[in-house]
Amino acid sequence: MRKIISIFILAGLFSCMPEEELPIKDMGAISGYFIECYCIPGEPYILNAAKILPLTEMIDPGAIVDLDVSIKADSVIQLVPVPGAPSFLGNYQHMTRMENYGIDSLFLSILTPEDEHITAKTAVPEAIEISSYTVSQTTNSVSITFPTSRNPRQNYYIFSMQARKSDQDDPILKKETIYMDLSDHTPGTSIEKTIKCPQIEQADAVFITLMRITEACYNYQISLYEANSANQGSITTPVPLVGNIQGALGIFTCYTKDNKYVLKEQFN
């Protein structure tokens, strides 16, 4: 029987990420914890943690998680449990905002009640900026241009858009996302990317996000997508998550972003 782990993937990182049911295999000796932490320069530190049940390998969203969590940046930041926070939804935080400059790496250290040590390291990507953007009702598309980094290891991106209509209970008509590995592209050049979305025709605004992510984050997001696809009524072998945490499942990473909010009056 296929083993399933059900988790909520937070929109805190990617608003394009839906609630997923993710198949996991080959857990081996990995600790019974699932961790997600997406650090963003200029924003507070937030970490999501949940326990994995030992027999069913299902995440228990109601289980109390008692961890000693710290992140080393320019100093050691001790994350604390958030009273009353929904389980796994930002249940460890520190309201200190991550510095925008001068930090190139972050280190995660977690001590569990079982005396296990969970660790991870992530690079801090360079800042990212959308050079130009257009929203076309004629072609129902969003196009952006942006400069790639001169460092190939910095050339992993997520480009997403939301077509929005404000007079609805759920204002998001449609989300579309593309993941980009441009590590083999000529560094330090301008790139143009386009997303097609028929719902732009009905939208009164479009929200655009470009993120520069780490290679580990790119691999993790691709494995999330493949795991979810494998679980869509398929009998294929489940796809393992490709995380970067030692001693647990999940991801510890950092990304930079640039957002644009385009009203209908600005559409082409």
C-alpha positions as CSV (number, residue, x, y, z in Angstrom):
1,M,0.0,0.0,0.0
2,R,1.3,3.5,-0.9
3,K,2.3,5.6,2.1
4,I,0.9,9.1,2.2
5,I,1.9,12.2,4.2
6,S,-0.7,15.0,4.2
7,I,0.7,18.5,4.8
8,F,-0.3,22.1,4.4
9,I,2.3,23.9,2.2
10,L,2.3,27.5,3.5
11,A,1.5,30.3,1.2
12,G,4.0,32.3,3.2
13,L,6.6,31.3,0.7
14,F,4.7,30.7,-2.6
15,S,1.1,31.8,-2.9
16,C,1.1,29.3,-5.9
17,M,1.5,26.4,-3.5
18,P,-1.8,24.7,-2.9
19,E,-2.7,22.3,0.0
20,E,-1.0,19.1,-1.0
21,E,-1.2,15.4,-0.2
22,L,2.4,14.3,-0.7
23,P,3.6,10.7,-1.1
24,I,6.8,9.9,0.8
25,K,8.9,6.8,0.5
26,D,12.2,5.5,1.9
27,M,12.1,7.5,5.1
28,G,14.7,5.1,6.6
29,A,16.2,6.4,9.8
30,I,15.0,10.0,9.3
31,S,13.6,11.7,12.4
32,G,9.8,11.7,12.8
33,Y,9.6,15.5,12.1
34,F,8.6,17.5,9.0
35,I,10.2,21.0,8.9
36,E,9.7,23.9,6.5
37,C,11.4,27.2,7.0
38,Y,11.6,29.9,4.3
39,C,13.7,33.0,5.4
40,I,13.1,36.3,3.6
41,P,15.3,39.4,4.0
42,G,13.4,42.1,5.8
43,E,10.8,39.8,7.3
44,P,10.5,37.9,10.6
45,Y,11.8,34.3,11.0
46,I,9.0,31.7,10.8
47,L,9.4,28.0,10.9
48,N,6.7,25.3,10.5
49,A,7.2,22.0,12.3
50,A,5.0,18.9,12.6
51,K,5.4,15.3,13.9
52,I,5.3,12.3,11.6
53,L,3.5,9.3,13.1
54,P,5.9,6.3,13.3
55,L,3.6,3.6,12.0
56,T,1.5,5.3,9.4
57,E,4.1,7.8,8.3
58,M,1.3,10.4,8.2
59,I,1.8,13.9,9.6
60,D,-0.2,14.5,12.7
61,P,-1.2,18.2,12.5
62,G,-2.7,18.1,16.0
63,A,0.3,16.8,17.8
64,I,2.2,19.0,20.2
65,V,5.7,19.8,18.9
66,D,8.2,20.7,21.6
67,L,11.5,21.7,19.9
68,D,14.5,23.9,20.7
69,V,14.8,25.9,17.5
70,S,17.5,28.4,16.6
71,I,18.8,30.1,13.5
72,K,22.3,31.6,13.2
73,A,22.5,34.6,11.0
74,D,24.7,37.5,12.2
75,S,23.7,36.4,15.7
76,V,21.8,33.4,17.1
77,I,18.0,33.8,16.8
78,Q,16.0,31.7,19.2
79,L,12.6,30.9,17.7
80,V,9.8,30.3,20.2
81,P,6.5,28.5,20.0
82,V,3.5,30.7,19.1
83,P,0.7,30.3,21.6
84,G,-2.5,29.3,19.9
85,A,-1.0,29.1,16.5
86,P,-2.6,26.4,14.3
87,S,-0.4,23.4,14.3
88,F,2.3,23.5,11.6
89,L,1.2,27.0,10.4
90,G,4.0,29.2,11.6
91,N,4.2,27.5,15.0
92,Y,7.7,28.8,15.7
93,Q,8.6,32.4,15.2
94,H,10.9,35.2,16.1
95,M,9.8,38.7,15.2
96,T,13.3,40.0,14.6
97,R,13.5,40.8,10.9
98,M,16.2,39.2,8.9
99,E,18.9,41.7,7.8
100,N,18.7,42.8,4.1
101,Y,22.5,43.0,3.7
102,G,25.7,41.5,5.0
103,I,24.5,37.9,5.5
104,D,25.4,35.2,3.0
105,S,24.5,32.0,4.9
106,L,22.0,30.9,7.6
107,F,22.3,27.9,9.8
108,L,19.4,25.9,11.4
109,S,19.7,24.0,14.6
110,I,16.9,22.0,16.3
111,L,17.1,19.8,19.3
112,T,14.2,17.4,19.8
113,P,12.8,15.9,23.0
114,E,14.2,12.6,21.8
115,D,17.7,14.2,22.0
116,E,18.1,14.2,18.2
117,H,19.9,17.1,16.4
118,I,18.3,18.4,13.3
119,T,20.5,20.7,11.2
120,A,20.6,22.6,7.9
121,K,22.4,25.4,6.1
122,T,21.2,27.7,3.3
123,A,22.8,30.4,1.2
124,V,21.1,33.8,1.1
125,P,20.4,34.7,-2.6
126,E,21.2,38.0,-4.1
127,A,18.4,40.6,-4.4
128,I,16.1,40.3,-7.4
129,E,14.4,43.0,-9.4
130,I,11.8,42.9,-12.2
131,S,13.2,45.3,-14.9
132,S,10.0,45.6,-16.8
133,Y,6.5,44.0,-17.0
134,T,3.4,43.9,-19.2
135,V,0.0,42.4,-18.8
136,S,-1.9,41.9,-22.0
137,Q,-5.6,41.3,-22.3
138,T,-5.1,40.7,-26.1
139,T,-3.0,37.7,-25.5
140,N,-4.0,36.9,-21.9
141,S,-0.4,36.9,-20.8
142,V,2.0,38.4,-18.3
143,S,5.6,39.1,-19.4
144,I,8.5,40.2,-17.4
145,T,12.2,40.9,-18.0
146,F,14.9,40.6,-15.3
147,P,18.7,40.4,-15.1
148,T,20.3,37.0,-14.3
149,S,23.2,36.9,-11.8
150,R,26.8,36.6,-12.9
151,N,27.0,33.7,-10.4
152,P,25.4,30.6,-12.0
153,R,24.5,29.2,-8.5
154,Q,22.3,32.3,-8.1
155,N,20.2,31.6,-11.2
156,Y,17.2,29.7,-9.9
157,Y,13.9,31.5,-10.0
158,I,10.1,31.2,-9.5
159,F,7.9,33.4,-11.6
160,S,4.2,33.4,-10.6
161,M,1.1,35.5,-11.2
162,Q,-2.4,35.8,-9.9
163,A,-5.4,37.0,-11.9
164,R,-7.6,38.7,-9.4
165,K,-11.2,40.0,-9.3
166,S,-12.0,42.0,-6.2
167,D,-15.8,41.6,-6.1
168,Q,-15.6,37.9,-5.4
169,D,-15.5,36.0,-2.1
170,D,-12.2,34.5,-3.3
171,P,-10.6,37.3,-5.3
172,I,-8.0,34.9,-6.9
173,L,-9.4,33.7,-10.2
174,K,-6.3,31.8,-11.2
175,K,-2.7,31.3,-10.1
176,E,0.1,30.2,-12.6
177,T,3.7,29.5,-11.8
178,I,6.9,28.5,-13.6
179,Y,10.1,27.3,-12.1
180,M,13.3,28.3,-13.8
181,D,16.8,26.7,-13.7
182,L,18.9,29.2,-15.5
183,S,22.2,28.0,-14.1
184,D,23.4,27.0,-17.6
185,H,22.2,30.3,-19.1
186,T,24.7,33.0,-20.0
187,P,25.2,34.8,-16.7
188,G,24.6,38.5,-16.3
189,T,22.1,38.9,-19.2
190,S,18.5,40.0,-19.4
191,I,15.8,37.4,-19.6
192,E,12.2,37.6,-20.7
193,K,9.6,35.2,-19.5
194,T,5.9,34.9,-20.2
195,I,2.9,33.2,-18.5
196,K,-0.4,32.6,-20.4
197,C,-3.5,32.9,-18.3
198,P,-7.0,33.0,-19.9
199,Q,-8.5,34.4,-16.7
200,I,-6.7,37.7,-17.3
201,E,-9.7,38.6,-19.5
202,Q,-12.0,38.7,-16.5
203,A,-9.5,40.1,-14.0
204,D,-9.5,43.6,-12.6
205,A,-5.9,43.2,-11.4
206,V,-2.8,41.0,-11.7
207,F,-0.3,40.3,-9.0
208,I,3.2,39.4,-10.2
209,T,6.0,37.8,-8.1
210,L,9.5,37.0,-9.1
211,M,11.7,35.1,-6.6
212,R,15.4,34.3,-6.7
213,I,15.7,31.0,-4.8
214,T,18.5,28.5,-3.9
215,E,19.3,25.4,-5.9
216,A,18.0,23.3,-2.9
217,C,14.7,25.2,-2.9
218,Y,14.3,24.7,-6.6
219,N,14.9,20.9,-6.3
220,Y,12.5,20.8,-3.4
221,Q,9.7,22.6,-5.2
222,I,10.2,20.4,-8.3
223,S,10.0,17.3,-6.0
224,L,6.8,18.7,-4.4
225,Y,5.3,19.1,-7.9
226,E,6.3,15.6,-9.0
227,A,5.1,14.0,-5.7
228,N,1.7,15.7,-6.1
229,S,1.4,14.7,-9.7
230,A,2.3,11.1,-8.8
231,N,-0.5,11.1,-6.2
232,Q,-3.3,12.3,-8.6
233,G,-5.2,9.0,-8.8
234,S,-2.1,7.3,-10.0
235,I,-0.7,3.9,-9.1
236,T,2.9,5.0,-9.8
237,T,5.6,4.7,-7.2
238,P,5.5,7.7,-4.9
239,V,8.2,10.3,-5.4
240,P,10.5,11.2,-2.5
241,L,10.8,14.8,-1.4
242,V,14.3,16.3,-2.1
243,G,15.0,18.4,1.0
244,N,18.2,19.7,2.5
245,I,17.6,19.0,6.3
246,Q,19.8,16.6,8.1
247,G,17.7,14.4,10.4
248,A,14.2,15.4,9.2
249,L,12.1,15.8,6.1
250,G,11.6,19.2,4.6
251,I,13.4,22.4,3.6
252,F,15.4,25.2,5.2
253,T,16.0,27.9,2.7
254,C,16.0,31.6,1.8
255,Y,14.7,33.6,-1.1
256,T,14.5,37.2,-2.3
257,K,11.6,38.6,-4.2
258,D,10.1,41.5,-6.2
259,N,6.3,42.0,-6.5
260,K,4.2,44.1,-8.9
261,Y,0.5,44.9,-8.6
262,V,-1.0,45.8,-12.0
263,L,-4.5,47.3,-12.2
264,K,-6.8,46.7,-15.2
265,E,-6.3,50.2,-16.3
266,Q,-2.6,49.4,-16.8
267,F,-3.3,46.3,-19.0
268,N,-2.3,46.4,-22.7
